């Protein structure tokens, strides 16, 4: 997601749910139970120039706002002059709320302003009615591994309930390492109730429950640098601060689906 697209998402908080099939930016919104729930799902391709500085390797990522306050977040961009390790993190797949495979970004960055590879996305299915929005999209960023990432989002508006089904489709049996992070705004407090159940609350009295798939190993990470950079947020140029990340991992040998449930109270 580019910063322009991120601002576009924020400006749309006041609008109803909409599906932009051409741009592949999808807005899901509910005002049930006295909560204004807004979700931006990024199903756009990395159609960027090889030397573009703006693109991020963030296919099928999402952000979530509650009552117009950022909750599950895009990490930002930090600075155009930052050392390459930080630039790579903020532009890379792991800093976004999507799946990373075998420690590889969806698109390969060679230098701060040069991308060596790109990915294409496809919206597979959209269904909407008065209460439910269902979206399926996929990308080919891991085609060199014989892998397609398919993400399905089901948003039950009356319940403020979101189901996220991530399918890792493997053409051939192998040994694949899956990373699935969920990044929260620095002002959000995270409590782990058990290995798969997390409770997120904010100073604005917003409350969210996130339940991960039992097949995933989970831990909470905040402001980590070693063994890899993880759990950082930047809301302006030349500024970064730790944020809490629910970091989920698994090893798979064949096609597998992981389900995440988000309930906003």
N, C-alpha and C positions, 0 to 999 in steps of 0.2 A: 504494500500500500504506500502510495506517495503521501507526503504531508498535505498536498492539496486535497487528495481524496479523503484523508482523515478529517480535515476541516469541513469538507462537504458532508461527511457523516454527522458531525456535531451540529451543523446547521439544520439537519433534517430531524432533529429530535422532536420538533413540534408537529411533524407530519405523520400521517397514518402509514401503515405498512405498505411497502411498494416493492416491486420487482423490476429492476432495470436489466432486462435480458441482454441488451446490447452492450452496456458497460459492465454488466455482471457484478454490480454492487447491489446488494439486497438488504432492504431495511425491514425489520420485523418489529412491530410495536404493539403494546397492550396498555390499557389504562384500567384494567380490572383490579378490584380489591384496593382501590385508592392508591395504587402504585402506577407510576409512569415508567414502564419497562421498554427499553429501546435496545435493539441489537442490530449491529452492522456486520453482515457476512460478506467477506471479500472473495468472490469467485472470479476475479479478473486475471487475465493472462499477464505475463511479464513482458508486454509489448513495449519494451524500452530500447532506446538506442544503445549500442555497445558501450559508449562512453558516458551514459547518463548517470548522474549522481543521485537521482531521486528514487530509483526503484528499490523495493525490498523483496526478499525471497519469502513471501508471506501468503502463498496460495491457500485458500480455504480457511484463513484465520478469521477471527471475529472479535468484536469488542462489545461490552455490555454496560449500559448506563441504567441507573435506578433513580427515579425522581430527578433526572437531568444531571446526576452526579456520576462521574466515571467510576466504575467498579472493577470489571475485568478489562484490562487496558492494552492498547498498543504502546510499545516502549518508548516511542519518540525517535529522535535522530541524533541527539547530543550535540555534535558539531561537525562541520565540514573539515576541520583541521586536526581532529583527534587522531591519536596513533592508530595504526591499522587494526590491531586486535580489538579495540573498542568499536571502531567503524564497522568491522566485520560482524561483531555481535549485534549492534543495533540494526544493521541491515539484514542480518541472517535469520534463518528459520527458527532457531531456538528461542529468540526473543519475542516471538509471536505465538498466539494461541492456536497452534496447528501442529501437525505431526512432522517429525524429523526422522529420517531413516539412516542407519549406519554412519552417524556422525557427519552426514553430508547435507549441505544446504540444498534446497530445491533448485536453485540456480547458483552457478559457481561465480564467485567474485575473485578476480586476480589481483586487482589493486583498488584503492578507494573509489576510483571513477571508471573502472573497466569491468564489465561482466563478460565471462567466457561462454556462458550457456544461458538458455531461457527455458521457460515452460509454457505450455498451453493448457488452458482450462476448458471445461465443457459443463454447461448446466444440463444435467441428465433428466431432471423431472422437477416440476413445480405443481403443487396442488394447494388450493386455498378454499376455505369456506368461511362462514361467519365466526367460527371459533378456532380453527386450526390452519396453520401454515406448514406445509411440508416442502422441503427443498433438498434436492440431491445434486451434487456437483463433484467433479473429479479434476485431477491435474496429472500431467505426465512428467513432472520434474525428476522422477526416479526411473524413467524408462530404460536407462542404461543398466539398471539392476533387474529389469523385468518386473517392475513394481508400479502399480497405479494406486494412488490414494483417492478413495471415494468417501466423501463426508455427506451424511444425511442429517438435516436439522428438522426437528418436529417441534413446533411452538404451539402449545395449548394455551391460548390467550386468556380464557376464563379462569384458569388455574395458575397463571404465571409460571408455567412448567415448560421446561425446555429439555428435549432429548437430543443428544448428539451421538450419532453412530459413525464411528470411524472404521472403515474397512480397508485393510492393507491387502490388495490383490496381488498375489505372487504367481508369476508365470511358471516358475520352477521351484521345487523345494530347495531350501538353503538355510542359512543362519543369519537372521536379520535382527538388528537392534533398533527398537522403537522408542522414541522419546516423545512425550506429550505434556507440554507445560501449560499452566493456567496462571497468568500474571495479574496480580491485583494492585490497585492503586495504593501508594504508600500510606495513605490515611485509613486504609482498611485493616481491620484486625482479624486475623485468622486463628481459629481454634480447631484442632484435630480431635474429633470425638472418637474415632477408631481408625484403623488403617485405610478405610476407603471413604469415610464420611467427614466432611469438613464444613465448618460454620464460619461464614464471613459476615462481619458487621462493620458499620461505619459510624462516624460521629453524628451523622444525620438520622440515626435510628433505622437505617436500612438493614435488612437481614436476608442472607442468601445461604442456601445449603447446596453443596456440590458433592455428589456421590460418584466416585470413580468405579471403573470396572474391576471386578475381583481378580482379574488376570494381570492387573498392573501392580507393580511395586511403587509405593508412593513415599515422598518425603517433602518437608517444607524447606525451601532454600530462600535466603535473603542476603543480598549484597555479597555474593560469592565471587571470588576471582580464581581460585585454584580448587579443583583441577580444571575447571572451565569457567568462563564468565557466565553468570546466571543470576537473575533477580535484581535487575537494575531498571530505572525509569528516568526519562529525561523529558521535562515539560518545556524546556527552552534551550536555546543555544548556550553551550559551554556550562551546562548544569546537568548533573546526574545525581541520583540518590537511590539507596536501596529500596526495593519493593519486595513484597512476599510473593513467592512463586510456589504453587503446588506442582511438583515435578514428578511425573509418572513415567515409568519405563517398563519394558518387557522384551524378552527374546522370543521370536517366533520362527517357525520353520516352514510355514505354508500360509495360505490366506487365512486371515484372522480379523474379527470385528471386535472393537472395544466400544462400550457404551458409557457415556457420561450423562448424569442427570443433574439439572440445575433447577432448583425451586426457589422462587422469590417470595418472601413472606411480607 
